[in-house]
Amino acid sequence: MTDAPVDLTEAAAAIAVADAALATAVQALKAAGGADANQVVAYDVSHAASALATASSMLTYGTKGPLESRLAAAFIADAIAEMAAKFIGREALFGLTPSWIDGASAFVTTYRDPAFVASLASSPGPRHLDADFELVGDTFHRFAADQIRPHAEHVHRTNADVPEDLIAGLAEIGGFGLSVPEEYEGFATGGESDYIGMCVATEELTWGSLAIGGAMITRPEIICRSLMFGGTEAQRQYWLPKLSTTEEMAAIAVTEPDFGSDVAGVVTAATRTNGGWLITGTKTWCTFAARATVLLLLARTDPDRSKTHRGLTQFLVPKPITDSEGFVLTQDAAAEGRSDANGKLEGRPIDTIGYRGMHSYELSFDNWFVPDANVIGGEEGVGRGFYSQMAGFENGRIQTAARAVGLMQAAYEAAHAYALDRKVFGSPIFDYELTKVKLGRMTAIIQACRQYSYEVARLMAMGEGTLEASMAKAYVCRAAEWVTREAMQIHGGMGYAEEYAVSRYFVDARVLSIFEGADETLCIKVIARRLLEGSAA
């Protein structure tokens, strides 16, 4: 049983049963008044849909070999079981009866069997990437092993800064130019290679460290995509080559204290003055703001709040490198030949339990001057900042899913190695059934999350996949919390000690369901609404 390939015909049939139940649940949600009026149902429907989409991606992967088919079967059975757990006792709210799962129950019983899941404990399976992408993976994996991991624990424990030699090294292997087109001295060639390459590189860098690896290339990607969507040619020619080499380092100033996921609601104001704009307001969770030399800032240029997203504009805000412990910058209007008010920009670091190294800041702007030349898109870009910002964020959710995969992979490897080495009651803890089942479930989850990320990346390369990227983030980031938690648990008491990296993996994983779209907002405002829009009348 443990070595034999699985006939995935039964797996496909089980997914069809679950898909039919999901379609019924979506219709029930629509009939009950929609997502906002039924948030619990909408949330559970969104996560069920995300898990099933991830499971469906494993049907193709499962055809590539006996091990692949077993990983697929284990994950599909697990996903359907999780879906059943959401529905049980609330079937009426989802328009179902308890018998909805009957057509899939035999499959779930077979492939959730502890002996079957345990057989996968040491078998994570191949990625099945093309040779070019394997080369990308190998390159960034070596960098993560040689350059990131040696710094990761010190940075995390002391809340230190990202070492400058690490930044320089990542630039040398092209990490900051992955989203910069070749014509602007970057490495992006367009199409599928850019999206999958970003996923592969992000996964490997995060395997080294989420904070000082996987997250390092996020900010330049956002600003590059914003410039490619809405910037002028002169702005692209000036900024993109500099971002690719780290001559310029970016931070993103969008989120505000009262407006997190609600980007259209920002209130930081930009008012016209001679030769430019004066920025006043507060931004928060601006990661890497002290080290950055340019902020991508979204501000309201039309005071008419009824225009929401139509009144927003993006600005490139240059700044010097400053102290990571906090900073105050000033502008002398008279010295700069301006007759308006002096400017002030203050940065306050926000301490966090994980995701350390780049530091996040609250930024307070008071009449901070930005010249007209730094409006993204020039005069035509005024009032169009929301659209450029969304283009910048386009790849953020799938990239976050890739970060979750890399973090899970690191946690699994640590747990697997520790289980083989640690003896309890005279035997390695790996020999115990419960440990093997935990590790086996990890292998199936990680591979499924990885394969679905690749599938979504291919869709995004074709200009599609917006819903799927949201579903990938929703499922994968929650999965990372379970994987890192169980990896920590396998370490026992030592898992709670900072001596082992697994404690860092656990606290780092917790941020994944919060940034790039909080899980609840993503499920209720994006996934559920899109599912309702796409459902039959």
N, C-alpha and C positions, 0 to 999 in steps of 0.2 A: 504493500500500500504506500509505503513512504517514498519509493523510487518510481512508481508507475506514473505515466502521464495521465492527466485528467481530461476526459471528454468534455469539452466546454459547451456542448450542446445543451446540457442540463443547466450550466451556468447562465447561458443566454436566456433560457426559458424562465429561470428564476428571476433574472433582471426584468424580463417582460412582465411577470406578475407584480413585481415591486413598482415598475413604471405605471402600470394600470392603476394601482392603488394611489400612487402619487397624483396622477391625473384626476382621480376622483376627489382627492383631498384639495387640490387647487380649485376645482369647481365648487366644493363646499365652502372654501374660503371666500370665493367670489360671491356666492349666494348669501353669505353671512355679513357682507358689507365691506370686504376687502381687508388689506393688511393693517392699516392703522387702527381699525376698530377691533381687530382680533390678533393682537400682537403675538401672543403665545403660539397660536396655531401658525401664524405666518412665519415665525422664527423656526419652528420645528419643520415646517414644510420646506423652508429654504435649506436647512441643513440636510434634510432627507434628500432633496434634489441634488445637492452638492455631492453627497456621498455616492448617490447612484450614478452621477455623471463620471465620478472618479472610477467607480466599479466598471462602468461600460468601457472605459479606456483600457482596462485590463484584458478585455476579450481579445483584442489584437495582440497585445503583448504575450498572452497565454499561448498563442499559436507558434511561438518561436522556439519552443523546446519543452521537455518534460518538467524541468524545474519551474520554468516560467508558467506552465499551466497550473502547477500546484500553488504557486504564489497567487495567481489570479483567482483560483477557486477559494482559497482561504480568505482573501480580501473580500470577494463578492459575498460570501456567506456572512462575514463579519458585518459588512455594510447593511445587508438586509436585516440582520439581527438588531443592529442599532436603530434602524428605522422602525422595527416592530416595537422596540422599547419606548420610542416616542409616542406611538399610537395607542399602546395598551392602556385600557381604562378610559381613554378619551376617543374611542372609535367614532362615536356619534358626531363629535366636533369635526372629524375629518370625512364624514359621510361614508364611513366604513362599518363593517361588521367584523367580529373577531376571526371569522373564517377567511379574511382577505389573503392571509399568508399561506393557506393550505397548499396551493400549487407550488410553493417554494420551500415548504418546511422540510421535506426529505433532503433536499440539497443542502440546506442550512445545517441540518443535523449531521450529515456526513462530513462536511468540511469545517465544522466548528469542533469536531471531535478533538479532545486534548492531544491524543496521540498523533493525529494528522498535523495539527498546528505545531506541536513540539518538534516534529521532523524537519521544520524549516528554520530552526533556531540558529544554525550556522550557515544558512543558504540564502544570502540577500539577493542573489541573481544578478546577471549582467544588465547594463543600461541599454545595450543595443543602439549605440550611436554610430553615425558615420565616422570614418577615419579622421576627417577634419575636426569634428567636434570632440573626438577622443583626444586629439592633440591639444585642443583648447583645454579640456579637462585636465590632462596631464601637466600642462604648463602651469595652470593656476593651482593645481594640487601641490606641486613641488614648491611653488612660492608660499603657499599657506603653511606647508610643513617646515620650510626652512626659515621663513621670515616673519610669519604671523604668530604661529604657536609659541615660539620662544618669548614673545612679549605679552601674550594674551592674559596670563594669570596676573602678572605684575600690574598691567594696566587696569584690570578688573578690580583687584583687591585694594589698590591705592587710589583708584579713580584718576589715574595719571593721563597725560595727553598721548595721543597717537604719536609714536616716534617718527621723526622727520625722515629717517632713512627708510622706514617702511613705506611712507608716501612716495618717496623717490623711486624705490624699487618697483612699486606697483605701476608707477608711470612708465618705467622702462619696459615692462612687459605689455604695455598697451592697455592697462586696466581702465584708465580714465578716457580713453579714446574709443571705447567699444560702441558708443552711440554717435560718434562724430563721423560724418561721411568722409570718404577718402579725399574728396576734392577740398576739404577743409583740414587736411593733414591728420585725419583720424583713421579708423580701421573698419568703419561700417560700410558694407558693400550693398546693402539693401536686401529686402526679402527675408526669407526664413532664417538665413544664417545669422542675421543680427539678433533675432528674438531668441532662438535656441542657444546661440553662443552666449548671450547674456545670462540665460538660465543656468547653463553649465558653469560659466565662470563664477556666477554668484553662489551657486551651491558649493563649489570648492573653496572659495574664499570664506564662506560662512563656516565650513568644516573647520577652518582655522580659528575663526572667531566671528561671531555675529557683529560685534561693535566695530572692531578695527579691521575687519575683513569684508564680510558680505555687505555691510552698509556703506563702505567707503565709496563705492561706485554709483550709488543711488542718486546723489545730488547732481553730479555732472550730467547724468542721463536726463534728469528732469529739465534742467536748464537747456540742454542741447535740443531736446524735443520741442520745448517751447520756442526756441529760436528758429528751428526749422519750420515750425508751423506758422508763427506770426512775426518773426523778426525780419528786418530789412536785410538786403544782401550785404550792406556795409557792416551791419551788426554781426552777421554770421562770419564774415571775413575777419573781423577783429577778434571776436570772443572765442569762437570754436577752436581754432588752433591753440590758443592759450589755455583753454580748459583741458584740452587733450594732453598737454605737457605738464599741467599743474602750475604753469606760470600764474594762472588764476585758479583759485579754489572757491567753489560755490557753496552757499547755504540757501535754504528755502524758507522765506518768511511769508507764510500764508495763514496758518492757524492763528486764531485769536482766543482770548480767555473765554469768551461767551459763544464762539463760533468755531467748533472743531470740524466735524465732517460737513457742516453746512457752509461750504465755501462761498456760496452766493450771498451769504448774510454778512460778510465782513464789513466792518465800519471804519477801519483805519482810513483816514482821509488824505487825499492829495489835492491841494488847491494850487491853481495857476499863480505864478509870479513871473517877473521879468526873466526870461531866459530858461524857465524851468518850472519846477513844482516844489511845494513845501509839504512834507509828509508829517502827519501827526497821528499818533495812535499807538496801540500795543499789539505786539505779536508774541506768540508763545510756542514752545516746543520747536524752536529754531535750532536744529542740530548742527554743530560744527561752526556756529556763528563767530566764535572768537578767532579761530584759525582761518576762516574764510576771508577772501579778498573781494568778494562780490556777493551781494544778496539778491536773490530773485524775489521781489516783493510784489504782492497783489494789494492794491489799494482802491478805494472808492473815489472816482473822479467826478461822478455826478451825484450831488447831494440828494437827488430824488430817490428815496429808498424803494419806491414802487417799481423802479426799473431793475431791481435786484442784480442779476448777473450782467445785464446790459450796461451797468454803470461802473464796471470795474476795469482797471488798467494794470498791466504789468510793468514793473520798473526794474532796471539793473542798477543796483545801489552799491557803488564801490566803497570799500572801507579798508583800513590797514589791518594787518595781523595784530591781535591784541591779547592781553593776558586771559588765560582760560578761567581764572578765578573771578572774573568780572571786569567790566570796563566802562568808562565814560568817555565819549568822544564829543568834541565841540566843533562848530563851524563859526568863524568870524565873518559875518556878512560883509562888513565894511572892507576888511582885508581882501576879500574875494571880489570886491567891486560891485557888491549888491547893496540895495537900500532897504531890504526887508529884514526880518528878525534873524537873530543868531540861531544856529541850529544845535541840537543836542541829541545824542544817541547813547542810551545806557543799556548795557547787557548784564543780566543777572543769571548766573547758572542755576539750574534746577537739579538737585541731587536725585538720583534714581537708584533703585535696588539692583539693576542690571543695565545692559546696553551702555556700558561705560567706555570712555576713551575719547569720543568726539564731543561729548557734553551737549546738553540741550539748554537753551537760554530763553528767558523772557526779554524781549527787546522793547524798549520804550523810545518812540520817536517824538521829538518836539521841534516842529518847524525845520526838519532835516531837508536840506536842499538837494534836489536831483535835477540835472540839466535835461532839457528837451531831448537831446541826443540819446538819452538812456531810457526813453519810453520804448518798449518793445513794439516794433512795427511803426515807429515814428508817429506822426500826427494821425495816420490812418489806424494806428493801434489803440488810440484812446477809446475806451468803452468796449474794447474787444479782449480784454485781459482774461476774462473767465474762460474763453474758448482756448486761448493759448495755454492757460494753466491746466485745463483738462487734457490737452494734448501732451503737456509735460508729464502729467500723472498717468498717462495712458498705460504705460508698462509697469507702473508701480505695484499693482496687485499681483501680477504674475511673478514679478521679481521677488516680492515678499514671500510668495509660495516657494520659490526656489531657495530663499534664505531658510525657510522652515525645513525644507528637505535636507539642506546641508547641516543644520543644527541637529536634526534627528539622526542623520548618519553618524555624526560625531558621538552622540549619546549612545547609540546602539553599539558602536565599536568599543567604547569605553566599558559598557556594561558586559558585553560578550567577553572581553579580555579579563575583566575582574571576576566574572563567574567561573571561568576556567581556572583561575589562580587561587581564588579564595576557598578554603576548606572549612566546612561546618559539620560537626558530628562525624568527622573522619572522611568526608567525601567533598569534592569540589561542588560548590552550589550549582554549577552547571548541570550536574547529574540529577538534580531534583526536577520533577515534572513541572512544578509551577514556574520555576525559572525558565525552563525550555519553552513553555507555552508563552510566557511574556516575550521572550526573545523572538520566537516564531511569529507572533503577531506583529512585532516591530518590523521584521523583514518584509512582511506583506504590505503593511501600511506604508512604509517608506518607498517601496518600489511603485506602489499604486500612485502615491502622491507625485513621485518623480515622472512617471509616464503620463499622468494627466497634465502636468505642467508642460511637458513637451508638446502634447496635443494642442493645448490652448495656445502655446507659442506659435505653432504652425497656423492656427486660425488667425491670430493677430497679425501675422505676416501677410495675410490675405485681406486685411482690413476688417476682419470679423472678430468674434470672440470676446466682446465686452462683457456679456453676461457670464460666459464661461470663466473669464479671469476672476470675476467676483466670486463665483462658486469655488474656484480653486483656492482662493485665499481663505474663504470661510472654512472649508473643510480642512485644509492642510495645516492652518495655524492652530486650530483646535487639536488636531492630531498631534502636533508637536508638543503640546502641553502634556498629553498622556505619555508619549514616548519618553520625554525627558524626566517626567515624574517617576516612571517605572525604572528607568535606567538609574536614577538616584536611589530608588528603593532597593534595587539589586545590590548596590554598594553598602547597604545597611547603614550603620552609624557613620562610616567613613563618607558616605554620600552627603552627609550634613556638614562635613568638614571642608573648609576652603582648600585643604591640601589636595583635593581631587577636583579636576575640571568639571565633573558632572554637576557639581553644585552651581557652577556658573551657567551651564547649559539650561538648567531648570529655571533660574531667574531670568535669563535672557529670553527664553521661550515665551514668557508671560506677556512680553510687549507685543508679540506678533499679532494677536487678536485685537490690539488697540490701535496701532498706527496704520496708515494707509487705508483708513476706513474702519471704524470700530465695528466689531462683529455684529452687534445688534442693529446698528444703522445700516450696515451692508445688507443684512438679511431682510429687514423690514422695508427699507426705502429703495433698495436696488433689486435684489434677487426676487423677493416675493412679488413686487410690482411687475417685473418683467415676465415672470411666470404667469401672472394674471393676464397681462396684455397678450401673451401668446397662446392662451388657452382657448378652446372652442367655446362658442356662446352657449 
